[in-house]
Amino acid sequence: MGGKFFSSKSVSEVAEALNIGDGMLYAWVRKSQNASHLKLENDILKKAAVILGTNPQPRTAR
């Protein structure tokens, strides 16, 4: 499913096509945007760590 398929659709139409509720679609979009923001922030912090000569902390399993 590409983004262009849904670009002209309403939230209700997209949710119906995915067989989910509008609220669930909004929640998924919000989480996706948040994840994108966190990835960008993490990339910036990694670059700053390299510039400052520090090693980024290894990720821990949750």
Stockholm file with secondary structure:
# STOCKHOLM 1.0

chainA/1-62         MGGKFFSSKSVSEVAEALNIGDGMLYAWVRKSQNASHLKLENDILKKAAVILGTNPQPRTAR
#=GR chainA/1-62 SS CCHHHHTTSCHHHHHHHTTCCHHHHHHHHHHHHHHHHHHHHHHHHHHHHHHHTCCCCCCCCC
#=GC SS_cons        CCHHHHTTSCHHHHHHHTTCCHHHHHHHHHHHHHHHHHHHHHHHHHHHHHHHTCCCCCCCCC
//
